[in-house]
Structure formats: C-alpha cells, structure tokens
Amino acid sequence: NSSRFVQERFVEMAQIDIPLLVLHGDADDTTQSSMSLKMVDEIVACDGNKDVTFEGFKGAYHGLMTDVCKDDVLQVACDWMHKRNHKH
C-alpha cells in the first residue's frame, strides 16, 4: 500500500534531528506543493523533528534556483540558515 509506505517515510524523516527547510513553487508541475506541505505537517505530527519549515513560492516551478524567483529563494534559504546559526 503506497499510503502506508509514504507514512512510514514521514515517520523516518521525523527521526532526523536536524533542521529541515522545504522550498516549493506552487506552479510546480513535477510534484505538488501540497504534498510537500503535507510532508512537513506529517513530520511535525510524528512528535519528532520540530524544526521543520515550509516556504512556498507563488507562481514558481520545479527549478526554484533557475526560476524568476531565484533571488527570493536564495534570500529565504540564507535567512533560514543564518537564524539557526545564531541559535547556538
């Protein structure tokens, strides 16, 4: 059952104890951004990793670093890393 397989992967990902940043364009026609958001919600719901962030980009496609929003994507990623670097 593919649903059970996916749920098991979410549980496994929740056990990873490092910050996770998920970036996704809402116009991605390769994978649905709703699935990435579901993955983030499921990981957090598994009582595992709590430092999981989803950032969506309106009108962006699959190749975020080559899309028109690439500067915004890079800024979000840099800000996210900078924030975590200064927690320690």
Backbone hydrogen bonds in HBPLUS format (Angstrom, degrees):
<---DONOR---> <-ACCEPTOR-->    atom                        ^
c    i                          cat <-CA-CA->   ^        H-A-AA   ^      H-
h    n   atom  resd res      DA  || num        DHA   H-A  angle D-A-AA Bond
n    s   type  num  typ     dist DA aas  dist angle  dist       angle   num
A0005-PHE N   A0001-ASN O   3.14 MM   4  6.45 157.9  2.19 148.3 154.9     1
A0006-VAL N   A0002-SER O   2.95 MM   4  6.15 161.1  1.98 149.3 153.3     2
A0007-GLN N   A0003-SER O   3.00 MM   4  6.22 163.8  2.03 147.8 152.3     3
A0008-GLU N   A0004-ARG O   2.90 MM   4  6.12 155.8  1.96 150.2 156.6     4
A0009-ARG N   A0005-PHE O   3.09 MM   4  6.41 146.8  2.20 144.1 152.9     5
A0009-ARG N   A0006-VAL O   3.06 MM   3  5.10 120.0  2.44  96.5 111.4     6
A0010-PHE N   A0006-VAL O   3.03 MM   4  6.40 151.0  2.12 150.8 158.9     7
A0011-VAL N   A0007-GLN O   3.06 MM   4  6.37 159.1  2.10 150.2 155.1     8
A0012-GLU N   A0008-GLU O   3.00 MM   4  6.26 156.6  2.05 144.7 151.1     9
A0013-MET N   A0009-ARG O   2.85 MM   4  6.06 159.1  1.89 149.8 155.6    10
A0014-ALA N   A0010-PHE O   2.92 MM   4  6.14 144.0  2.05 145.8 155.8    11
A0015-GLN N   A0012-GLU O   3.10 MM   3  5.37 143.9  2.24 103.4 113.6    12
A0016-ILE N   A0013-MET O   3.14 MM   3  5.45 154.7  2.21 107.0 114.5    13
A0049-ASN N   A0014-ALA O   2.77 MM  35  5.02 141.5  1.91 127.8 140.2    14
A0020-LEU N   A0051-ASP O   2.95 MM  31  6.40 159.9  1.99 158.8 164.7    15
A0053-THR N   A0020-LEU O   2.85 MM  33  6.24 163.1  1.88 163.7 169.5    16
A0022-VAL N   A0053-THR O   2.77 MM  31  6.07 166.8  1.79 165.7 170.5    17
A0055-GLU N   A0022-VAL O   2.85 MM  33  6.23 160.2  1.89 168.5 173.1    18
A0024-HIS N   A0055-GLU O   3.05 MM  31  6.50 153.9  2.12 158.3 161.2    19
A0057-PHE N   A0024-HIS O   2.89 MM  33  6.17 144.1  2.02 145.5 150.1    20
A0028-ASP N   A0025-GLY O   3.31 MM   3  5.39 160.4  2.35 109.4 110.2    21
A0026-ASP N   A0057-PHE O   3.00 MM  31  6.01 161.8  2.04 141.3 143.9    22
A0027-ALA N   A0060-ALA O   2.84 MM  33  5.24 145.0  1.96 152.9 155.7    23
A0035-MET N   A0032-GLN O   3.03 MM   3  5.42 138.5  2.20 105.3 116.1    24
A0037-LEU N   A0033-SER O   2.99 MM   4  6.32 159.2  2.03 153.1 158.7    25
A0038-LYS N   A0034-SER O   2.90 MM   4  6.04 150.9  1.99 137.5 145.9    26
A0039-MET N   A0035-MET O   2.89 MM   4  6.07 153.4  1.96 141.9 149.0    27
A0040-VAL N   A0036-SER O   3.03 MM   4  6.33 159.6  2.07 148.2 152.6    28
A0041-ASP N   A0037-LEU O   2.95 MM   4  6.21 167.0  1.96 152.3 155.7    29
A0042-GLU N   A0038-LYS O   2.83 MM   4  6.02 158.8  1.88 152.8 158.7    30
A0043-ILE N   A0039-MET O   2.90 MM   4  6.10 157.3  1.95 152.0 158.0    31
A0044-VAL N   A0040-VAL O   3.09 MM   4  6.32 167.8  2.11 155.7 158.1    32
A0045-ALA N   A0041-ASP O   2.94 MM   4  6.08 151.7  2.02 142.6 151.3    33
A0046-CYS N   A0042-GLU O   3.08 MM   4  6.22 127.0  2.37 140.2 151.9    34
A0046-CYS N   A0043-ILE O   3.25 MM   3  5.32 142.7  2.39  97.8 108.2    35
A0047-ASP N   A0044-VAL O   3.27 MM   3  5.83 155.7  2.33 118.4 120.0    36
A0060-ALA N   A0057-PHE O   3.26 MM   3  5.57 165.6  2.28 126.6 127.2    37
A0064-LEU N   A0062-HIS O   3.11 MM   2  5.77 130.0  2.37 104.0  90.4    38
A0066-THR N   A0063-GLY O   2.93 MM   3  5.48 162.0  1.96 120.7 126.7    39
A0067-ASP N   A0063-GLY O   2.99 MM   4  5.96 111.6  2.48 147.7 164.7    40
A0067-ASP N   A0064-LEU O   3.43 MM   3  5.02 157.9  2.48  93.1  99.4    41
A0070-LYS N   A0067-ASP O   3.08 MM   3  5.42 155.6  2.14 122.8 121.7    42
A0072-ASP N   A0069-CYS O   2.91 MM   3  5.30 118.6  2.29 110.8 126.3    43
A0073-VAL N   A0069-CYS O   2.94 MM   4  6.21 159.1  1.98 158.3 165.2    44
A0074-LEU N   A0070-LYS O   2.96 MM   4  6.10 165.3  1.98 147.3 151.1    45
A0075-GLN N   A0071-ASP O   2.98 MM   4  6.15 154.2  2.05 141.5 148.9    46
A0076-VAL N   A0072-ASP O   2.91 MM   4  6.14 162.3  1.94 152.0 156.2    47
A0077-ALA N   A0073-VAL O   2.97 MM   4  6.21 165.7  1.99 154.4 158.3    48
A0078-CYS N   A0074-LEU O   2.88 MM   4  6.05 162.4  1.92 150.1 155.2    49
A0079-ASP N   A0075-GLN O   2.85 MM   4  5.98 166.0  1.87 152.4 156.6    50
A0080-TRP N   A0076-VAL O   2.91 MM   4  6.01 157.1  1.97 147.0 153.7    51
A0081-MET N   A0077-ALA O   2.97 MM   4  6.20 161.7  2.00 149.6 153.9    52
A0082-HIS N   A0078-CYS O   2.84 MM   4  5.97 162.2  1.87 151.5 157.2    53
A0083-LYS N   A0079-ASP O   2.95 MM   4  6.06 159.0  1.99 147.7 152.7    54
A0084-ARG N   A0080-TRP O   3.30 MM   4  6.55 153.9  2.37 141.5 147.6    55
A0085-ASN N   A0081-MET O   2.90 MM   4  6.09 149.3  1.99 150.1 159.5    56
A0086-HIS N   A0082-HIS O   3.21 MM   4  6.40 143.4  2.35 146.2 153.5    57
A0087-LYS N   A0084-ARG O   3.24 MM   3  5.19 164.3  2.26 102.4 106.8    58
